[in-house]
Amino acid sequence: MNTTINISLPKFMLVDAKKVLVKRGFASISEYIRAALRRDLYPRLTENGFTPEFEAEVLKSAAEPRKNDVVWDGKTPFSEFVLKHAPKTHGKNKLRQRVSRAI
């Protein structure tokens, strides 16, 4: 659940923030501010929200893709990537997948 807050910024700071968010690919000021808060509140996590060790493993795996692998570009937010590339199941395959998970 998100909570909405209002903040006041000097105009020059808003202008500078908008330049940075465009340069870094943030979709909004809110997204940029959340990222800045994460960096301050959780300094051990990487920019992608992972521990350094986990991110190293992800990048190592991405450097050695196997046939038919879907590879994360490291720029798209990881949660967006996962949702976009979720396994597609149809009909009988969906049932088989459920059964195999239950076993």
N, C-alpha and C positions, 0 to 999 in steps of 0.2 A: 504494500500500500504506500502510495506517495503522499507527501504533504506539500502543499503549495506555500511558498514564502515570497515575500516581496523584498527586494533590496534596492538601495539607492547607490548610484555610482556617479562620479564626476563624468561629464560628457567625454572628455579625452580618454578615460579608462574604457568606456563602452566602445569607442571608436577603435582603440587598440585591441580590445578583446575580439571584436568582430574580424579584424585583420588576422589574428591568430587562429580563430576558429575556421576561417576559410582556408588558411594555409595548412592546417592540420586535418582538415576534413570533417570537422564536427558539424552536425546538422543544425545545432541551435546553441544559443548562449547557455541554456539550461544544461545541455550535454557537456559543454566546455566547463562550466562551473562544477558539475558533478565530478568530472575527471580531475579538476584541480583539488577538490576536497579529498578525493580518494588518495591522490599523491601525498597530501599532507597528513591525512588520518591513518593511512595504511602504507607507510613508506617502503615496506618490504616487497609489496606487490609490484609487478611490472606494469607498464602502461596498458597492457592487455588484460590486467586483472588476475594474472597468474603469479604463483611463486616463481622465482628465477629458475629453480630446478625443473618444475613442470614445463615452463615455457621452453627451456633448453631441450627437453624431450620432444615436445611438439615440433620444434624447428628441426631437430635431428630427423624425425620421422618424415617431415615434409621434404627434406633434402634427398630422401631416398624413396620416392613414390614407387608403388608397385603398379602393375597394369590395372587399369580401371579405378585407381584411387582418385578421390576428389581431394584436391590439395588446397588448404587454406592459404590465402595470399598474404596474411599477416597484417593487412591494412583494414579489411572489413572487420567490424566488431565480431568477435568470435561467436557470440550468441546468435547474431544475425546469420552468420555462415552456417551454423548448425541447423537452424530452423529452415534455411533455404535448401539445404542438402540432406534433409531427413530422409531416411529410406522410404521409398514408395512401395506400398504393398497393395495388392489387388486380389480380390476373391479368395481362392484357395490358398494362395501364398500367405495371406494375412492370417488365416486360420492356422496354417502350419507354424507361422512365427509364434503365435500365441501358445500353441501346444509345446513347441520346443523350449520356450521360456519357462513353462510350467514344470518341465521335466527336470 
